[in-house]
Amino acid sequence: MNQLMPETQGLLRTISKFPPTPPNALTSEITDETLKQVYKTIPEKCSSSPSGRHVGHDKAIINSDTLLPLFTKWFK
């Protein structure tokens, strides 16, 4: 472990103190309706990522009965 940067060593020491998370402990269900509600609250001019792409494209998808289920599947 001495060949690792001090920051990396500190990170590894810290995360090794946490108990492992059971595989099924974290679950989430994102439905079409949930995704619609979330995107309705986000202003269109907001960026959706560090790339700077605004959420207008995503907001257009939530109004499409064809594309919305595909988009929701991407979040699962």
N, C-alpha and C positions, 0 to 999 in steps of 0.2 A: 504494500500500500504506500510505501515511501516514494514511489515513482509518480504518484498522482499529485496534482496540484493541491495546495492546502485547502482551497475552496471545495474541491471535490471530496477530499478526505472528510471535511466537516459535514458536507451533505450526506455522505454515506454513514457517518457516525449517527447523525440525527435520524435518518429514516430507518436505521437498524433498530432504533428504540421502540418504534411503533409495532404493535402486534399485526400480523398479517390479516388482511380483510378476507372473510369467507367469500367464495366466488358468487354466491347468490345474495349477498348482503346489500348490494347496490343494484336496484332495478328501477327502471323508469318506463313509462308508457307515454309515447307522444302520438296523439291521435290527430287526424286531419283538423278537427275542431279546435284542439289545443293550439296547434300551429297557427291557425287563422287568427285566434285571439291574441297570440303573442305578437304577430306581425302587424296587427291593427294598431297596437300601442306604440310602434316604432315609427318615428317621423321618416318619411321617404328620403329626405336628404342625408340621413345618417349613413355612415359607413358601416359595412357589415364585417370588415376585416382590416388588417393592416394594409391590404392592397389598395384601400380607398374606394373600392367598388360600393356604390350606394345600394340600399335595399330595395330600390324600385323594381328590379328584376324579380326578386323574391316575392314582393307584394303582388306582382302580376301573376305569378304562379299560383298563389293561394286563391285566386279567382277562377282557376281552371279546374274543372272536375276531372280532366284527364291527367294533368300534370301534378296536381296536389298529392295524390296517393304516392306517386313516385318520389316527390320531394320529401314527404313524411317518412318514407322508407329509408331515405338517405340518413336521417337522424337516428335511426335505430341501430 
